[in-house]
């Protein structure tokens, strides 16, 4: 993600989300092929997990559903 977007997403937006009691947020970085998942706990963001690669994950709050990370990297399936 471009630096300006990352700065806004990780600083400004997270404060707004916490203020509005949004329970979860995800940071998806298609260049690094990573996903970070956060949960709001006592007004603070807690990193729940960091995923990488192309595999299938079960990430909160959608952990009942298998999610294939490859679909986010904008590459055709092999």
C-alpha positions in Angstrom: 0.0 0.0 0.0 1.3 3.5 -0.7 2.9 5.2 2.3 0.2 7.9 2.5 -2.6 5.3 2.5 -0.8 3.2 5.1 -0.3 6.2 7.3 -4.0 7.1 7.1 -5.2 3.5 7.6 -2.9 2.8 10.6 -3.2 6.1 12.4 -6.2 8.2 11.6 -8.7 5.5 10.7 -7.8 3.2 13.6 -8.5 6.0 16.1 -11.9 6.6 14.5 -12.7 2.9 14.5 -11.8 2.6 18.2 -13.8 5.6 19.1 -16.8 4.2 17.3 -16.3 0.7 18.9 -15.6 -1.2 15.6 -14.6 -4.6 17.0 -12.1 -5.6 14.3 -9.9 -4.3 11.5 -7.7 -5.9 9.0 -4.6 -4.5 7.2 -4.0 -6.3 3.9 -0.7 -5.6 2.1 -0.8 -7.1 -1.4 2.8 -6.2 -2.2 4.1 -8.0 0.9 1.3 -10.6 0.6 0.4 -10.3 4.3 -2.7 -9.8 6.3 -2.7 -8.5 9.9 -5.9 -8.9 11.9 -6.7 -6.7 15.0 -9.3 -6.8 17.6 -10.5 -3.9 19.9 -9.9 -4.8 23.6 -10.4 -2.2 26.3 -10.1 0.7 23.8 -6.8 -0.6 22.4 -6.0 -2.5 19.2 -4.6 -6.0 19.8 -2.8 -7.8 17.0 -4.5 -11.2 16.7 -2.6 -12.7 13.9 -0.3 -12.1 10.9 -0.8 -14.3 7.8 1.3 -14.6 4.8 1.4 -16.3 1.4 -1.3 -18.0 -0.6 -2.9 -20.4 1.8 -6.3 -20.9 3.4 -6.8 -19.0 6.7 -9.5 -18.8 9.4 -9.3 -15.1 10.6 -11.4 -13.4 13.2 -14.2 -12.5 13.0 -14.8 -14.8 10.0 -12.9 -17.7 11.5 -15.8 -20.1 10.7 -15.1 -19.5 7.0 -12.1 -20.7 5.1 -10.6 -17.7 3.2 -8.0 -18.2 0.5 -5.4 -15.5 0.6 -4.4 -16.0 -3.0 -7.6 -14.3 -4.2 -6.3 -10.9 -2.8 -3.0 -10.9 -4.7 -4.6 -10.2 -8.1 -2.9 -13.1 -9.8 -4.5 -16.0 -11.7 -5.0 -19.3 -9.9 -2.3 -21.8 -10.8 
